[in-house]
Amino acid sequence: MDYLSDELLLESYQKALELNLNSDFLSLIEEEIDRRNLTSQIKCSHHV
C-alpha cells in the first residue's frame, strides 16, 4: 500500500465502507491509515 497516496488511501477506505466490502479488507486499509497517522482525516462516523 506504500504506492497509494494518502488521499487515494482515504478515498479507497470511504468507498470500501460504502460498498460494504469484506471486513478483512477494511482492516488492512484501517491498519495502513493508522500507520500513516491519518485517522483524524477520516470523514465518516466509522473510525479506525
Sequence and secondary structure as in RCSB ss.txt:
>XXXX:A:sequence
MDYLSDELLLESYQKALELNLNSDFLSLIEEEIDRRNLTSQIKCSHHV
>XXXX:A:secstr
 TTS HHHHHHHHHHHHHTT  HHHHHHHHHHHHHTT GGG  SS   
